[in-house]
């Protein structure tokens, strides 16, 4: 085995990134009692779907828990965009296994506002009159800091302005159903993500890990499906039997059997691709 082996695990809160690192870290220690195992975790509002990244390093001469840029032998990502976000950690020839699931976190919503259907709106002005933003904007005694009104009626139609917050109150007032909520997202297309992954590493694969876990009865086993896929690479210094022992050791007894099936499914999945 090399002097060190470096793994980056990424995803969003609740996807099992940390439990995956626990399974791998325990196995690394059992592979060789002389191994040092170091981990470091970063949680970006993880309980609300924020980014989770775990650095996992093992070997006989490991001191720092942090993986250097361009130095990860493996990256496991449970979410598409999180993989792209941290690609700079991976070695050019590194193993990159990405779950093909997208979880769009709330922080990616850059803003929301109402939109008017001009074919339906006839400019009655009820939405403008009952809009709270407009009310505060027009009230000189208001303590609210409102820099722009939300709407106005012009040329017989309602027009949405920059002050609109997308509260949707106006949809309850408009009898014509001429208003709808628009949410602006900053999220790359699947084709862009796929291209980034394929051009980063010749060992880069996007896998239907969530779908397989769901078919086996629990989407929370997605992380174990990816671990199974990782074991299909000969350069990975972890043995199937030791990972199985780690699952038995670190998961609740009632979860062991199904997770062992997920591990096997992941291993079979990657064998068809490499």
C-alpha positions, 0 to 999 in steps of 0.5 A, spaced: 500 500 500 502 507 498 504 511 504 497 514 504 490 514 501 486 520 501 478 520 500 473 526 499 466 525 501 461 530 499 453 531 499 448 535 502 445 534 510 442 527 511 445 523 505 449 519 509 456 522 508 458 522 515 456 515 516 459 513 509 466 516 512 465 512 519 464 505 515 470 507 511 475 509 516 473 503 521 475 499 515 482 502 514 484 501 521 482 494 521 486 493 514 492 495 518 493 496 525 499 500 523 495 505 519 493 512 522 486 514 520 485 522 520 478 525 518 475 532 518 468 534 517 465 541 514 458 542 515 454 548 511 447 548 515 447 540 514 441 539 517 437 544 512 440 541 506 447 545 506 454 542 504 457 536 507 464 535 506 469 529 509 476 529 508 478 521 510 486 520 510 489 513 512 496 510 512 502 509 516 505 517 516 499 521 516 498 527 520 494 532 518 486 530 517 486 535 511 486 532 503 490 537 499 488 540 493 489 535 487 491 530 492 485 526 493 485 518 490 478 518 491 471 522 491 465 520 493 459 524 491 452 523 493 449 529 489 451 532 482 453 539 484 457 538 490 461 533 486 463 539 481 464 544 487 469 540 490 473 537 483 479 541 485 481 536 490 481 530 485 488 527 482 487 527 475 487 520 475 483 519 481 476 515 482 470 519 481 464 516 483 457 521 483 450 519 485 446 522 479 441 525 484 440 532 484 438 536 491 437 543 490 438 547 496 434 553 498 441 557 498 440 556 490 434 560 490 436 567 488 430 570 488 422 570 487 417 574 484 410 574 481 409 574 474 403 577 470 399 574 464 397 579 460 392 575 456 388 575 462 390 581 467 385 587 465 388 592 470 383 592 476 389 594 480 386 589 486 393 586 487 397 593 487 392 596 492 392 590 497 400 589 496 403 589 503 410 592 500 406 597 496 402 599 502 409 600 506 412 604 500 407 609 500 406 610 508 411 615 510 410 613 517 412 606 516 419 604 519 420 598 514 425 599 509 422 599 502 426 602 496 421 600 491 414 598 490 412 591 488 407 593 482 403 598 478 398 599 473 400 601 467 396 601 460 390 597 463 395 591 465 398 590 472 406 590 472 411 587 477 416 591 479 423 590 483 420 591 490 416 584 489 418 579 494 414 573 491 409 573 498 403 570 493 398 574 497 396 577 490 394 570 488 389 570 493 386 577 491 386 576 483 379 573 481 382 572 474 388 568 476 393 572 472 398 571 477 404 566 478 410 565 482 417 565 479 423 562 482 430 564 479 434 558 480 442 558 479 443 550 478 447 547 472 444 543 467 445 535 467 449 536 461 454 541 464 455 537 470 456 530 466 461 534 462 465 536 468 465 530 471 468 526 464 473 531 463 476 531 470 478 524 470 478 518 466 475 514 472 469 518 473 462 515 473 455 518 474 451 512 477 444 511 479 446 509 486 439 513 489 435 509 484 438 502 486 438 504 494 430 505 493 429 499 489 432 495 495 427 499 500 431 505 503 434 511 499 438 512 505 443 506 503 445 510 497 452 512 501 453 504 501 451 503 494 457 508 492 462 504 497 460 498 494 462 501 487 468 503 490 471 496 492 470 495 484 477 498 483 483 494 484 487 500 486 483 501 492 486 498 499 480 496 502 477 489 502 470 487 501 470 483 507 473 488 512 467 493 509 462 488 511 465 487 518 465 495 518 457 495 516 456 490 521 460 494 527 457 501 525 450 500 523 444 498 527 443 491 527 436 491 523 439 495 518 445 491 517 442 485 512 439 491 507 446 495 507 450 488 505 445 488 499 446 495 497 454 494 498 453 488 493 449 492 488 454 497 488 459 492 486 456 489 481 454 496 478 461 498 477 463 491 474 459 493 468 462 499 467 470 498 468 
